[in-house]
Amino acid sequence: MGTNGSTVLEPLRQGLPPIDPGAVSTSASCALPARYEAVRGARKFTSATLDRWELTERFDDVALVVSELVTNALRHAVPADAPPEEGQNPPVRLHLMRWSSRLVCAVRDPSQESPEARAGEEDFAAESGRGLFLVDSFSDSWGWHPLAGTLRGKVVWALFRVGPEQGTT
């Protein structure tokens, strides 16, 4: 992949369904500030990336999942008293990876706590607490893994089928 995030995402690739590494087409990532406005930035980044990859037909589902993953990272993984970052080591990072028939959205955050669906998460009238239910509903699969080495935290990912296989089971 050639990006500096590739080592961060190596365990992610190991946890995914079998994907031919030779079919990796491209990837993109962006750092997100520890502020809720970052969700809008993540959606804009996702829109521009999917447009560049000619996957605009998947924007609605992917953007919803990206919004939920970033919101969860900001709400549950970034300490409320976190000092504003100076671009050194942003607390949340969004990665988009494209294979010929798969798209993966991955959000890295500093918490090592596992993402868990809260009781009653299927309550659509609730103001919050339904994020992972939405991620599960709109993606083909999702999961998470702790980071290894010098990086602390975890990556939560969601996989989407794209291209000719889209919609097949």
Phi, psi and omega in degrees: 000331173075001178263158182291347178276356187297324180289327177298324188266000180303313177298329178299313180299323180292332182271356183273163172302159183303124179225131179293115181301333179291345181270000178298126182264306185194169177211161177209151177211158177214146175277144181238134178290158181278056178221151184293340175297344179298334180297317178297318178298321179295320179294319179295318178298316179297316179300312181296320181292314180295326176297315179297326182270005180057046178237031184299334180293343179262001188303314186303309181294314183295317181295323178297314180294316178302315180301316181293316181296318180292317178301315179299318179298316181290320185284319189251342189248339182260121181301142182298331182262020180297132179292149178299133182281151179252033179081000182287303182216080183301142187289333183232136179223136177257129176241134172241129181232137184239127168251175182299327183233011182220149172230132178238131172253129180227134178241123178264136176219168187277356182273144176259005178286140180288143176288131182228138174289133178278155177303138180079017184296340179281001180283100185289346178278346182292145179287330180213176176093007181245010185303309183290331174297318178293318178302315180295324183287324188260348177254166178280330173195163177208164179188191179204163174207148176287151176281153180244169176075219185281341180279133179258149175120207183211169172237128173251129186233156174223138183249139176235138171280138177225166178076206188299331182281345184307130177088352177268154179249000000 
